[in-house]
Amino acid sequence: MIRWWIYALQLAELLVSSLVHVLYGLYIFSTAVAGDLSQALTDRFFKPNANIEVKSEDPSGTNVDDLPPIVLVHGIFGFGKGKLGGFSYFAGAEKKDERVLVPDLGSLTSIYDRARELFYYLKGGQVDYGEEHSKAYGHSQFGRIYDQGNYPQWDEDHPIHFVGHSAGAQVVRVLQQMLADKKFKGYEDTSENWVLSITSLSGAFNGTTRTYFDGMQPDDGKTMKPLSLLQLCRVGVIIYDWLDISWLKDYYNFGFDHFNMSRKKLGAWGLVDCLLGNAGPFATGDWILTDLTIQGSMGMNSHLQTFPNTFYFNYATKRTTKILGVTVPSGILGIHPLLFIRVLQMSQWRHPPDVPPPYKGYRDEDWQENDGALNTISMTHPRLPIEHPSRLVVNDSDCLPLQPGIWYYKIVEADHILFIVNRERAGVQFDLIYDSIFERCRKHVFRKTPQTLPNQAP
């Protein structure tokens, strides 16, 4: 009888979680559409009488284009500039600096694939996922074509600042390792020094226990439970890609085009094959959730280095507190409805007793502080399977001057999506976080001489 009650509770939780996620997705989509319609009507009925462009001369003689760009890399289910109309994943933070790029990468594709896409987004050319990787995971070797790179001069003398949210931070780490290992055919001069700094907002460096609540099996971190939120997501994504409605995919794309799951190529039986788990990214494991399990992150981290000439700074978020030694959510109103159930579940996380722990010295209590999507222990710095040099920061001024090769991290009271999508929800904290990020990139991170900003006249 007790077992049936447990099954009923699990089913109820699945239904509530599914409903909340669907409603939130519809909210994002409808908000984007409403914004685009409003802009279209404004342009239609309130056109200016004349197009006047005023160019101001910079007294210092410094061109904005001479500044190293700051590249904002979105996380899971995210999107870049050009998707969802004029909607901004980073809630307009890109407008805070003169030289910011916001690439659109696969929202559910693997961290490896996204790192490859990010390289060609910047340098230009056709995305090459690599022959060996493509054969191993059953997708096309080549993907999207960028006729013009967004920063084609990128090299060691023209390095870049990267800011990654959630899984976007790990994407940048993988890209930097690829640059160091010269993994891009035709670019034999790449090096880790092409990356000047990496800043993470709730960065997914060591995996998350949320993947197991969402449906990944904790024993291997690769397969999915038969009835789970991720199974529903898998079915929805396969059907979305199979239908291949061009205007809809132009508006939002999960990023699996290189798997060729369109109805035009697969047909009806191909759809059945994918739904049964015999083909596609979910069958081969070449998607982002396998990379976000503790096991997947440890496997990835075993090949990733911290480099001595790169600056690292992380904002680790949490929405939990301890009461009488028990970890619980820190309030109700401050946590987004999309995340509250997961904050509660993750704060009570217990590793299955019949499954070996993922690493030596594992303790449940280390993984209970969380922000509703990631465990706080995962966001501070890379620590599994080998701990990288790190330093806790309380006040930003305490870590100046910054030293390269050290993962500075700051603990922030926030849930996982406080600093994206909805600027008003974060209030003044939004400006404080992004202002400090851009100021650090422009004034405190440099290898040779401090850069002259366009608004700084001699």
C-alpha positions as CSV (number, residue, x, y, z in Angstrom):
1,M,0.0,0.0,0.0
2,I,2.8,2.4,0.9
3,R,4.5,1.7,-2.4
4,W,1.4,2.7,-4.3
5,W,1.2,6.0,-2.3
6,I,4.8,6.7,-3.3
7,Y,4.0,6.0,-7.0
8,A,1.0,8.3,-6.8
9,L,3.1,11.1,-5.2
10,Q,5.8,10.7,-7.9
11,L,3.2,10.9,-10.6
12,A,1.6,14.0,-9.1
13,E,5.0,15.6,-8.9
14,L,5.7,14.8,-12.5
15,L,2.4,16.3,-13.6
16,V,2.9,19.5,-11.6
17,S,6.5,19.9,-12.9
18,S,5.5,19.2,-16.5
19,L,2.6,21.8,-16.2
20,V,4.9,24.4,-14.6
21,H,7.6,24.0,-17.3
22,V,5.1,24.1,-20.2
23,L,3.4,27.2,-18.8
24,Y,6.8,28.9,-18.4
25,G,7.8,28.0,-21.9
26,L,4.5,29.4,-23.2
27,Y,5.1,32.5,-21.2
28,I,8.5,33.1,-22.8
29,F,7.2,32.3,-26.3
30,S,4.1,34.6,-26.0
31,T,6.1,37.4,-24.4
32,A,8.5,37.3,-27.3
33,V,5.7,37.3,-29.9
34,A,3.9,40.1,-28.1
35,G,7.1,42.1,-28.1
36,D,7.7,41.6,-31.8
37,L,4.1,42.5,-32.6
38,S,4.4,45.7,-30.5
39,Q,7.6,46.6,-32.3
40,A,6.1,46.0,-35.7
41,L,3.1,48.1,-35.0
42,T,5.3,50.9,-33.6
43,D,7.4,50.8,-36.7
44,R,4.3,50.8,-38.9
45,F,2.4,53.6,-37.4
46,F,5.1,55.8,-35.8
47,K,7.8,55.9,-38.4
48,P,10.2,58.8,-37.9
49,N,10.1,61.5,-40.6
50,A,13.8,61.3,-41.4
51,N,16.6,58.9,-40.7
52,I,19.3,60.9,-39.1
53,E,22.5,59.2,-37.9
54,V,24.7,61.1,-35.6
55,K,28.3,59.9,-35.2
56,S,30.3,61.3,-32.3
57,E,34.0,61.6,-32.4
58,D,36.0,60.0,-29.7
59,P,38.5,62.4,-28.3
60,S,40.8,59.6,-27.2
61,G,41.0,58.2,-30.7
62,T,40.0,54.7,-29.5
63,N,37.6,52.8,-31.7
64,V,35.0,50.6,-30.0
65,D,35.9,47.8,-32.4
66,D,39.4,47.7,-30.9
67,L,38.0,46.5,-27.6
68,P,38.1,42.8,-27.0
69,P,34.5,41.6,-27.3
70,I,32.6,40.2,-24.3
71,V,30.8,37.1,-25.4
72,L,27.7,36.1,-23.5
73,V,27.0,32.3,-23.7
74,H,23.6,31.0,-22.8
75,G,22.7,27.9,-20.8
76,I,20.3,25.0,-21.3
77,F,17.1,25.8,-23.2
78,G,18.7,29.2,-23.9
79,F,18.9,31.3,-27.1
80,G,21.1,34.0,-28.6
81,K,20.5,37.1,-30.6
82,G,18.2,36.6,-33.5
83,K,16.0,33.9,-31.8
84,L,12.7,34.6,-30.2
85,G,12.5,37.9,-32.0
86,G,13.8,40.8,-29.9
87,F,13.6,38.8,-26.6
88,S,16.9,38.7,-24.7
89,Y,18.1,35.7,-22.7
90,F,20.4,37.9,-20.7
91,A,17.5,40.4,-20.1
92,G,19.2,43.2,-22.0
93,A,22.6,43.0,-20.1
94,E,24.3,43.0,-23.5
95,K,23.4,46.7,-23.8
96,K,25.6,47.6,-20.9
97,D,28.8,47.5,-23.0
98,E,29.8,48.8,-26.4
99,R,31.2,45.5,-27.6
100,V,29.1,42.5,-26.7
101,L,28.2,39.4,-28.7
102,V,25.4,37.0,-27.9
103,P,25.7,33.8,-30.0
104,D,22.8,31.4,-30.6
105,L,24.0,27.9,-29.9
106,G,22.0,24.6,-29.6
107,S,19.8,24.8,-26.6
108,L,19.9,21.1,-25.8
109,T,22.9,19.9,-27.8
110,S,26.0,18.5,-26.0
111,I,28.6,20.8,-24.5
112,Y,31.1,19.5,-27.1
113,D,28.9,20.4,-30.0
114,R,28.1,23.8,-28.6
115,A,31.8,24.5,-28.2
116,R,32.4,23.7,-31.8
117,E,29.5,26.0,-32.9
118,L,30.8,28.8,-30.7
119,F,34.2,28.7,-32.4
120,Y,32.8,29.0,-36.0
121,Y,30.3,31.6,-34.8
122,L,33.3,33.8,-33.9
123,K,35.8,32.9,-36.7
124,G,33.4,32.2,-39.5
125,G,33.0,29.2,-41.9
126,Q,31.0,26.0,-41.7
127,V,30.7,24.3,-38.3
128,D,32.8,21.1,-38.3
129,Y,31.9,18.8,-35.4
130,G,34.9,16.6,-36.2
131,E,34.9,13.3,-38.2
132,E,35.5,11.0,-35.3
133,H,33.0,12.5,-33.0
134,S,30.3,12.7,-35.7
135,K,30.7,9.0,-36.6
136,A,30.6,8.0,-33.0
137,Y,27.4,9.8,-32.3
138,G,25.6,9.3,-35.6
139,H,25.2,12.8,-37.0
140,S,26.5,14.9,-39.9
141,Q,30.1,16.2,-39.6
142,F,29.2,19.6,-40.9
143,G,26.5,22.1,-39.7
144,R,25.6,25.7,-40.0
145,I,27.6,28.1,-42.2
146,Y,28.7,31.5,-41.0
147,D,29.6,33.5,-44.1
148,Q,31.1,36.1,-41.9
149,G,32.5,35.5,-38.5
150,N,31.4,37.7,-35.7
151,Y,35.1,38.2,-34.6
152,P,37.3,36.8,-37.5
153,Q,40.4,38.5,-36.1
154,W,40.3,36.4,-33.0
155,D,43.7,35.1,-32.0
156,E,46.3,35.4,-29.2
157,D,46.8,39.1,-29.9
158,H,43.0,39.7,-30.0
159,P,41.7,37.5,-27.1
160,I,38.1,37.5,-25.9
161,H,36.2,37.8,-22.6
162,F,33.6,35.1,-22.1
163,V,30.6,35.2,-19.7
164,G,28.7,31.9,-19.4
165,H,25.4,31.3,-17.7
166,S,24.8,27.8,-16.3
167,A,26.0,25.2,-18.9
168,G,27.4,28.0,-21.0
169,A,30.3,28.4,-18.6
170,Q,31.4,24.7,-19.2
171,V,31.0,25.3,-23.0
172,V,33.6,28.0,-22.8
173,R,36.0,25.7,-20.8
174,V,35.7,23.0,-23.4
175,L,36.3,25.5,-26.2
176,Q,39.4,26.8,-24.4
177,Q,40.7,23.3,-24.1
178,M,40.0,22.6,-27.8
179,L,42.0,25.8,-28.6
180,A,44.9,24.6,-26.5
181,D,44.8,21.2,-28.1
182,K,44.5,22.7,-31.6
183,K,41.4,20.7,-32.4
184,F,40.2,22.9,-35.3
185,K,41.2,21.7,-38.7
186,G,42.8,24.5,-40.7
187,Y,43.6,26.5,-37.6
188,E,47.0,25.3,-36.4
189,D,47.9,28.4,-34.4
190,T,45.1,28.3,-31.8
191,S,46.1,28.3,-28.1
192,E,44.5,28.7,-24.7
193,N,45.6,32.4,-24.7
194,W,42.8,33.2,-27.2
195,V,40.7,33.3,-24.1
196,L,41.4,36.4,-21.9
197,S,38.9,35.7,-19.1
198,I,36.0,33.4,-18.2
199,T,33.2,34.6,-15.9
200,S,30.4,32.3,-14.9
201,L,26.9,33.0,-13.6
202,S,25.7,29.9,-11.9
203,G,28.2,27.9,-13.9
204,A,27.7,24.1,-14.2
205,F,31.2,22.9,-13.5
206,N,30.7,19.7,-11.5
207,G,27.3,18.4,-12.5
208,T,24.0,18.6,-10.7
209,T,21.8,16.3,-8.7
210,R,18.8,17.9,-10.4
211,T,19.4,15.7,-13.5
212,Y,18.5,12.7,-11.4
213,F,15.3,14.3,-10.2
214,D,14.4,15.2,-13.8
215,G,15.0,11.6,-15.0
216,M,18.6,10.6,-15.5
217,Q,19.6,7.3,-13.9
218,P,22.0,8.0,-10.9
219,D,23.8,4.7,-11.4
220,D,25.3,5.6,-14.8
221,G,24.3,9.2,-15.6
222,K,23.5,8.3,-19.2
223,T,20.2,6.5,-19.4
224,M,16.8,7.9,-18.5
225,K,14.1,6.6,-16.3
226,P,11.1,5.3,-18.3
227,L,8.6,7.8,-16.8
228,S,10.1,11.2,-16.1
229,L,10.2,14.9,-17.1
230,L,13.1,14.3,-19.4
231,Q,11.2,11.5,-21.2
232,L,8.4,14.0,-21.9
233,C,11.0,16.5,-23.0
234,R,12.6,14.0,-25.3
235,V,9.3,13.1,-27.1
236,G,8.4,16.8,-27.5
237,V,11.8,17.7,-29.0
238,I,11.8,14.8,-31.4
239,I,8.3,15.7,-32.7
240,Y,9.3,19.4,-32.9
241,D,12.4,18.6,-35.0
242,W,10.5,16.0,-37.1
243,L,7.7,18.4,-38.1
244,D,10.5,20.8,-39.2
245,I,8.2,23.9,-39.5
246,S,10.7,26.4,-40.9
247,W,9.2,29.6,-39.5
248,L,8.9,28.0,-36.1
249,K,12.5,26.7,-36.1
250,D,13.7,30.1,-37.2
251,Y,12.1,31.5,-34.1
252,Y,13.4,28.8,-31.7
253,N,15.6,25.8,-32.4
254,F,16.8,23.1,-30.1
255,G,20.0,22.7,-32.2
256,F,19.7,19.2,-33.5
257,D,19.6,20.0,-37.2
258,H,22.9,18.0,-37.7
259,F,21.0,14.9,-36.6
260,N,18.7,15.2,-39.6
261,M,15.5,14.3,-37.8
262,S,13.3,16.2,-40.2
263,R,10.2,14.4,-41.6
264,K,11.6,15.2,-45.1
265,K,14.6,12.9,-44.4
266,L,13.3,10.4,-41.9
267,G,9.7,9.8,-42.9
268,A,7.1,8.2,-40.6
269,W,9.2,5.1,-39.7
270,G,12.2,7.3,-38.9
271,L,10.1,9.2,-36.4
272,V,9.0,5.9,-34.8
273,D,12.6,4.8,-34.6
274,C,13.6,8.0,-32.8
275,L,10.7,7.8,-30.4
276,L,11.6,4.2,-29.5
277,G,15.1,5.4,-28.6
278,N,16.9,3.6,-31.5
279,A,18.3,6.8,-33.2
280,G,18.9,10.4,-32.6
281,P,20.8,12.4,-29.9
282,F,18.9,10.9,-27.0
283,A,19.8,7.4,-28.1
284,T,23.5,8.1,-28.5
285,G,23.8,10.3,-25.5
286,D,25.1,13.3,-27.5
287,W,22.9,15.9,-25.7
288,I,23.4,18.2,-22.8
289,L,21.8,16.4,-19.9
290,T,24.3,13.6,-20.0
291,D,27.0,16.2,-19.6
292,L,25.3,17.7,-16.6
293,T,25.2,14.6,-14.4
294,I,27.9,14.3,-11.8
295,Q,29.4,11.4,-13.7
296,G,29.3,13.2,-17.1
297,S,30.9,16.3,-15.6
298,M,33.7,14.4,-14.0
299,G,34.5,12.6,-17.2
300,M,34.6,16.0,-19.0
301,N,36.6,17.7,-16.3
302,S,39.3,15.0,-16.4
303,H,40.4,16.5,-19.7
304,L,40.0,20.2,-18.9
305,Q,42.7,22.4,-17.5
306,T,42.9,25.7,-15.7
307,F,45.3,27.9,-17.7
308,P,47.9,30.2,-16.1
309,N,47.3,33.2,-18.4
310,T,43.5,33.3,-18.2
311,F,41.4,35.1,-15.5
312,Y,38.5,33.3,-13.9
313,F,35.6,34.7,-11.8
314,N,32.5,32.8,-10.7
315,Y,29.2,33.8,-9.2
316,A,27.8,30.8,-7.3
317,T,24.1,31.1,-6.5
318,K,22.0,29.5,-3.7
319,R,18.4,29.7,-2.5
320,T,18.7,27.5,0.6
321,T,19.5,28.0,4.3
322,K,20.1,25.8,7.3
323,I,17.7,25.6,10.2
324,L,18.8,23.4,13.1
325,G,21.3,21.7,10.8
326,V,18.7,20.9,8.1
327,T,18.9,22.5,4.6
328,V,15.7,24.1,3.5
329,P,14.6,26.7,0.9
330,S,15.3,30.2,2.0
331,G,11.8,31.6,1.8
332,I,9.1,31.1,-0.8
333,L,8.5,34.5,-2.5
334,G,12.1,34.9,-3.5
335,I,12.2,31.6,-5.5
336,H,10.8,31.4,-9.0
337,P,7.7,29.0,-9.2
338,L,9.6,27.1,-11.9
339,L,12.3,26.2,-9.4
340,F,10.7,26.0,-6.0
341,I,9.9,22.2,-6.1
342,R,13.4,21.5,-7.3
343,V,15.0,23.7,-4.6
344,L,13.1,21.7,-2.0
345,Q,13.9,18.3,-3.5
346,M,17.6,19.1,-4.0
347,S,17.9,20.4,-0.5
348,Q,16.8,17.0,0.7
349,W,19.0,15.0,-1.7
350,R,20.1,11.5,-0.7
351,H,22.3,9.4,-3.0
352,P,20.6,6.0,-3.6
353,P,22.0,3.6,-1.1
354,D,22.2,0.8,-3.7
355,V,24.3,2.9,-6.1
356,P,28.0,3.4,-5.5
357,P,28.9,7.0,-4.7
358,P,30.2,9.0,-7.7
359,Y,33.6,9.8,-6.1
360,K,35.7,9.0,-3.1
361,G,34.8,11.2,-0.1
362,Y,31.2,11.9,-1.4
363,R,28.8,13.3,1.2
364,D,25.1,14.1,0.7
365,E,25.2,17.3,2.7
366,D,27.8,18.8,0.4
367,W,25.3,18.7,-2.4
368,Q,22.2,20.0,-0.6
369,E,22.8,23.8,-1.0
370,N,21.3,24.7,-4.4
371,D,19.6,27.3,-6.6
372,G,16.9,25.1,-8.0
373,A,18.9,23.9,-11.0
374,L,22.5,23.5,-9.8
375,N,24.1,22.6,-6.5
376,T,26.2,25.5,-5.1
377,I,29.2,23.2,-4.7
378,S,29.2,22.7,-8.4
379,M,29.3,26.4,-9.2
380,T,32.2,27.7,-7.2
381,H,35.1,26.2,-9.3
382,P,36.1,22.9,-11.0
383,R,36.7,20.5,-8.2
384,L,36.0,17.0,-9.6
385,P,37.8,14.7,-10.1
386,I,40.7,17.2,-9.3
387,E,40.2,20.4,-7.4
388,H,41.5,23.5,-9.2
389,P,43.1,26.6,-7.4
390,S,40.3,28.8,-6.0
391,R,39.6,31.7,-3.7
392,L,36.4,32.8,-2.0
393,V,35.6,36.5,-2.5
394,V,33.4,38.4,-0.1
395,N,34.0,42.0,-1.4
396,D,35.1,42.5,-5.0
397,S,37.9,44.9,-3.9
398,D,39.5,42.1,-1.7
399,C,40.7,40.2,-4.8
400,L,42.3,43.1,-6.6
401,P,44.6,43.0,-8.4
402,L,43.3,39.8,-10.0
403,Q,45.7,37.0,-10.6
404,P,45.3,34.6,-13.6
405,G,45.0,30.9,-13.1
406,I,42.8,31.2,-10.0
407,W,39.1,30.6,-9.8
408,Y,37.7,33.5,-7.8
409,Y,34.2,32.8,-6.7
410,K,31.5,34.7,-4.8
411,I,28.3,33.3,-3.2
412,V,25.2,35.2,-4.2
413,E,21.7,34.7,-2.7
414,A,19.7,34.1,-5.9
415,D,17.9,31.3,-7.8
416,H,19.2,30.0,-11.1
417,I,17.3,32.3,-13.4
418,L,17.4,35.6,-11.4
419,F,19.9,37.2,-13.7
420,I,18.4,36.2,-17.0
421,V,15.1,36.7,-18.9
422,N,13.3,39.0,-16.5
423,R,15.4,42.1,-15.5
424,E,12.8,43.6,-13.2
425,R,12.7,40.5,-11.0
426,A,16.3,40.9,-10.0
427,G,15.9,44.6,-9.4
428,V,19.0,46.6,-8.5
429,Q,20.9,43.3,-8.0
430,F,20.8,42.8,-11.8
431,D,22.7,46.0,-12.4
432,L,25.2,45.4,-9.6
433,I,26.1,41.9,-11.0
434,Y,26.5,42.9,-14.7
435,D,28.1,46.2,-14.0
436,S,30.8,44.5,-11.9
437,I,31.3,41.8,-14.6
438,F,31.8,44.4,-17.4
439,E,33.9,46.7,-15.2
440,R,36.1,43.8,-14.3
441,C,36.6,42.8,-18.0
442,R,37.4,46.4,-19.0
443,K,39.5,47.7,-16.1
444,H,41.0,44.8,-14.2
445,V,41.7,42.0,-16.7
446,F,44.6,42.5,-19.1
447,R,47.8,40.8,-20.1
448,K,49.9,43.7,-21.4
449,T,48.8,47.2,-20.7
450,P,45.4,48.4,-19.5
451,Q,43.0,49.0,-22.4
452,T,41.8,52.5,-23.2
453,L,38.0,52.7,-23.2
454,P,36.3,54.8,-25.8
455,N,34.9,57.2,-23.2
456,Q,38.2,57.8,-21.5
457,A,40.0,60.7,-23.0
458,P,43.6,61.3,-22.0
